[in-house]
Amino acid sequence: MEWFIVGPAVLAGLFAVAIVAGFIDSIAGGGGLITIPALLSAGLSPAQSLATNKLQAVGGSFSASLYFVRSGVVNLATQKRNILLTLIGSVSGALLVQRVDSAILRQILPLLVMGIGFYFLLMPRIGSEDRQHRLSGLPFALVAGGCVGFYDGFFGPGAGSFYALAFVTLAGFNLAKATAHAKVLNFTSNVGGLLLFMLGGKVVWGVGLVMLIGQAIGARLGASMVLSKGQSLIRPLVVVVSALMSAKLLYDSHGGVVAIFLHRLFN
């Protein structure tokens, strides 16, 4: 079991990164696209980075979820079915990803994330207020909990945005309320994924726990802004984060091709 494999200065830097990621993630999702590259840059292996990222993400999603529950925005009694299916989905996804190649998902994910950004950019009235729900009960739990939870366990980036989108489009929630409920399901799927990584022995516990504290601080600050600023803060941040996530994912998948194209173009 690994505890600390980085020096104090690097650990302090990771703590600061976790605060920023927790703040952004609690509002618009996408925090993992900040923390995973930071963990890789610190010298952790890809497997250690993914596992440790799940540990620290639990801190941020729990902190934000606790704030939303205590504020009365989320009633856990009404979310039991969603939470259960999210947990089942995330554990199933984490089990499957160890047996199949996720390369195809890596190719289509940037398009999905860009779609979320364009959706909120081009539909300014969506999420401005509660609307008539399209799905509820078990059907909604299967889609928003089971399917998105499975995705989060299987791959992960942008899961918070997918949860929020489901609550806006299917449950008819306003954007602030959807973001609050999304964080509860995001916490659930983070726990499910973490359980599998713990069994694999890849978590770097010292680094993860330090970052967990940073995530909790940043997420608490972000969660309070969700309720005070609401749609005026969430919508533009979702659009910006979706664009940045898409660019990062496209670069990860096709960076070599882009580099060759630019080299030929300017040389």
Secondary structure per residue as TSV (DSSP state, phi and psi in degrees):
chain	resnum	aa	ss	phi	psi
A	1	M	-	360.0	125.2
A	2	E	B	-87.6	141.7
A	3	W	-	-115.8	-65.0
A	4	F	-	-128.3	120.5
A	5	I	-	-122.7	14.6
A	6	V	S	-129.6	160.0
A	7	G	-	-79.2	170.6
A	8	P	H	-59.4	-39.5
A	9	A	H	-66.2	-43.5
A	10	V	H	-65.4	-39.0
A	11	L	H	-62.9	-40.2
A	12	A	H	-63.8	-39.2
A	13	G	H	-64.4	-40.5
A	14	L	H	-66.1	-35.1
A	15	F	H	-62.1	-44.5
A	16	A	H	-65.5	-41.1
A	17	V	H	-60.7	-40.0
A	18	A	H	-65.1	-36.4
A	19	I	H	-62.1	-48.2
A	20	V	H	-62.8	-45.5
A	21	A	H	-64.1	-40.2
A	22	G	H	-63.6	-39.3
A	23	F	H	-63.1	-49.8
A	24	I	H	-67.0	-42.2
A	25	D	H	-64.7	-35.6
A	26	S	H	-70.2	-19.6
A	27	I	H	-99.1	-47.2
A	28	A	H	-129.3	-3.3
A	29	G	S	78.6	177.8
A	30	G	-	89.0	7.5
A	31	G	T	-61.4	-30.1
A	32	G	H	-63.8	-25.7
A	33	L	H	-75.8	-6.9
A	34	I	H	-97.7	-45.2
A	35	T	H	-77.1	-37.5
A	36	I	H	-64.1	-47.9
A	37	P	H	-59.6	-35.3
A	38	A	H	-64.6	-41.8
A	39	L	H	-66.4	-39.8
A	40	L	H	-64.4	-41.4
A	41	S	H	-65.6	-27.4
A	42	A	T	-77.4	-7.6
A	43	G	T	108.2	2.7
A	44	L	-	-76.6	147.9
A	45	S	-	-70.3	162.8
A	46	P	H	-54.6	-43.2
A	47	A	H	-64.9	-41.9
A	48	Q	H	-66.5	-37.9
A	49	S	H	-64.4	-45.6
A	50	L	H	-64.2	-43.1
A	51	A	H	-67.4	-45.4
A	52	T	H	-68.2	-33.9
A	53	N	H	-62.8	-39.0
A	54	K	H	-62.8	-40.0
A	55	L	H	-61.9	-49.5
A	56	Q	H	-70.4	-30.7
A	57	A	H	-66.4	-29.6
A	58	V	H	-59.8	-38.4
A	59	G	H	-63.4	-45.5
A	60	G	H	-67.8	-45.6
A	61	S	H	-68.9	-32.4
A	62	F	H	-69.7	-43.1
A	63	S	H	-60.4	-46.6
A	64	A	H	-66.4	-42.7
A	65	S	H	-61.5	-43.6
A	66	L	H	-60.7	-41.5
A	67	Y	H	-63.6	-44.4
A	68	F	H	-67.0	-37.1
A	69	V	H	-68.0	-46.4
A	70	R	H	-65.1	-28.8
A	71	S	T	-78.7	-7.9
A	72	G	T	84.5	5.2
A	73	V	S	-74.1	-36.5
A	74	V	-	-113.0	128.1
A	75	N	-	-104.4	106.6
A	76	L	G	-61.0	-28.5
A	77	A	G	-61.5	-30.3
A	78	T	G	-87.3	-5.6
A	79	Q	G	-110.2	8.1
A	80	K	H	-58.4	-45.7
A	81	R	H	-65.4	-42.1
A	82	N	H	-62.5	-42.5
A	83	I	H	-65.0	-43.9
A	84	L	H	-62.0	-47.4
A	85	L	H	-70.9	-30.0
A	86	T	H	-64.2	-43.6
A	87	L	H	-63.4	-45.4
A	88	I	H	-61.6	-43.7
A	89	G	H	-63.5	-43.7
A	90	S	H	-68.0	-40.2
A	91	V	H	-65.5	-40.3
A	92	S	H	-63.7	-43.2
A	93	G	H	-64.1	-41.6
A	94	A	H	-65.8	-33.7
A	95	L	H	-69.8	-42.7
A	96	L	H	-69.1	-36.8
A	97	V	H	-63.7	-21.1
A	98	Q	T	-78.2	-7.3
A	99	R	T	-120.5	-11.3
A	100	V	S	-130.8	165.3
A	101	D	-	-88.5	126.9
A	102	S	-	-94.2	17.8
A	103	A	H	-61.7	-38.5
A	104	I	H	-63.4	-41.9
A	105	L	H	-63.5	-35.7
A	106	R	H	-62.0	-31.4
A	107	Q	H	-74.7	-39.0
A	108	I	H	-92.0	-17.7
A	109	L	H	-58.5	-43.3
A	110	P	H	-57.4	-35.7
A	111	L	H	-67.2	-39.5
A	112	L	H	-64.4	-44.1
A	113	V	H	-66.7	-41.1
A	114	M	H	-61.2	-36.7
A	115	G	H	-60.6	-39.6
A	116	I	H	-62.8	-46.6
A	117	G	H	-60.2	-46.4
A	118	F	H	-65.4	-34.8
A	119	Y	H	-60.2	-49.0
A	120	F	H	-73.8	-27.5
A	121	L	H	-72.3	-41.8
A	122	L	H	-91.8	-9.5
A	123	M	-	-119.8	72.5
A	124	P	T	-62.7	-22.0
A	125	R	T	-87.0	-16.1
A	126	I	T	-65.5	127.8
A	127	G	T	85.1	3.0
A	128	S	S	-75.2	-25.7
A	129	E	S	-156.5	165.0
A	130	D	-	-63.6	142.5
A	131	R	-	-129.9	175.8
A	132	Q	-	-63.5	130.4
A	133	H	-	-77.2	150.1
A	134	R	S	-99.7	-31.6
A	135	L	-	-133.0	148.2
A	136	S	-	-152.0	174.3
A	137	G	H	62.5	-140.3
A	138	L	H	-63.7	-43.0
A	139	P	H	-57.9	-42.7
A	140	F	H	-66.0	-41.7
A	141	A	I	-61.7	-36.9
A	142	L	I	-66.1	-40.3
A	143	V	I	-78.3	-58.0
A	144	A	I	-74.0	-36.4
A	145	G	I	-90.0	-59.8
A	146	G	I	-65.6	-50.4
A	147	C	I	-71.2	-49.5
A	148	V	H	-68.9	-36.3
A	149	G	H	-60.9	-41.6
A	150	F	H	-60.1	-45.5
A	151	Y	H	-59.6	-42.7
A	152	D	H	-64.2	-39.0
A	153	G	H	-71.7	-33.1
A	154	F	H	-78.7	-40.9
A	155	F	T	-137.4	-66.4
A	156	G	-	115.4	-50.5
A	157	P	T	-56.1	131.1
A	158	G	T	82.1	7.0
A	159	A	H	-58.7	-39.7
A	160	G	H	-59.6	-37.4
A	161	S	H	-68.2	-37.5
A	162	F	H	-67.8	-40.0
A	163	Y	H	-60.1	-48.1
A	164	A	H	-62.3	-41.3
A	165	L	H	-61.2	-39.3
A	166	A	H	-64.0	-42.4
A	167	F	H	-67.9	-33.8
A	168	V	H	-72.8	-51.3
A	169	T	H	-81.3	-34.0
A	170	L	T	-100.2	-40.4
A	171	A	S	-90.8	-13.5
A	172	G	-	78.1	19.0
A	173	F	-	-76.1	151.5
A	174	N	-	-70.0	166.5
A	175	L	H	-65.4	-39.4
A	176	A	H	-66.7	-44.4
A	177	K	H	-64.9	-39.5
A	178	A	H	-64.2	-41.4
A	179	T	H	-62.4	-41.4
A	180	A	H	-63.1	-46.9
A	181	H	H	-68.8	-34.8
A	182	A	H	-61.0	-37.3
A	183	K	H	-66.6	-34.1
A	184	V	H	-64.5	-44.2
A	185	L	H	-70.2	-33.5
A	186	N	H	-63.7	-40.4
A	187	F	H	-61.4	-42.9
A	188	T	H	-61.3	-46.8
A	189	S	H	-70.5	-30.3
A	190	N	H	-63.0	-41.7
A	191	V	H	-63.7	-44.2
A	192	G	H	-59.7	-45.8
A	193	G	H	-65.5	-39.8
A	194	L	H	-62.2	-39.2
A	195	L	H	-57.2	-41.4
A	196	L	H	-69.1	-40.2
A	197	F	H	-66.6	-35.2
A	198	M	H	-62.7	-41.4
A	199	L	H	-64.4	-30.6
A	200	G	H	-79.4	-10.4
A	201	G	T	71.0	25.7
A	202	K	-	-100.2	-5.0
A	203	V	-	-74.7	128.7
A	204	V	B	-91.0	96.5
A	205	W	H	-65.4	-43.7
A	206	G	H	-61.0	-48.0
A	207	V	H	-63.5	-45.2
A	208	G	H	-63.1	-40.2
A	209	L	H	-70.9	-37.2
A	210	V	H	-63.5	-44.8
A	211	M	H	-68.1	-32.4
A	212	L	H	-58.3	-41.6
A	213	I	H	-64.1	-43.7
A	214	G	H	-61.8	-42.8
A	215	Q	H	-59.8	-43.4
A	216	A	H	-61.7	-40.3
A	217	I	H	-65.4	-50.5
A	218	G	H	-63.5	-40.5
A	219	A	H	-66.3	-37.4
A	220	R	H	-63.0	-41.8
A	221	L	H	-65.5	-43.0
A	222	G	H	-66.2	-40.9
A	223	A	H	-62.0	-39.7
A	224	S	H	-65.2	-32.8
A	225	M	H	-73.8	-29.1
A	226	V	H	-58.9	-43.6
A	227	L	H	-78.8	-30.0
A	228	S	H	-86.0	-35.8
A	229	K	H	-99.2	-29.9
A	230	G	T	60.4	-137.4
A	231	Q	H	-61.4	-33.5
A	232	S	H	-62.3	-25.5
A	233	L	H	-95.8	-43.6
A	234	I	H	-68.1	-47.3
A	235	R	H	-58.0	-53.6
A	236	P	H	-64.1	-33.8
A	237	L	H	-70.4	-36.3
A	238	V	H	-62.3	-43.0
A	239	V	H	-63.8	-46.5
A	240	V	H	-65.3	-47.3
A	241	V	H	-64.1	-39.0
A	242	S	H	-61.7	-41.3
A	243	A	H	-64.5	-44.2
A	244	L	H	-67.1	-40.6
A	245	M	H	-62.4	-43.0
A	246	S	H	-62.3	-45.0
A	247	A	H	-61.3	-43.4
A	248	K	H	-64.3	-44.2
A	249	L	H	-67.8	-38.8
A	250	L	H	-64.1	-40.5
A	251	Y	H	-65.3	-41.9
A	252	D	H	-61.3	-36.2
A	253	S	H	-85.6	-35.2
A	254	H	H	-130.9	22.7
A	255	G	H	-58.9	-38.5
A	256	G	H	-64.4	-42.6
A	257	V	H	-65.3	-42.9
A	258	V	H	-62.1	-42.8
A	259	A	H	-62.1	-42.6
A	260	I	H	-65.3	-41.8
A	261	F	H	-61.8	-46.0
A	262	L	H	-66.0	-37.0
A	263	H	H	-63.2	-42.7
A	264	R	H	-71.0	-32.4
A	265	L	H	-68.9	-39.1
A	266	F	H	-106.2	8.6
A	267	N	-	-128.0	360.0
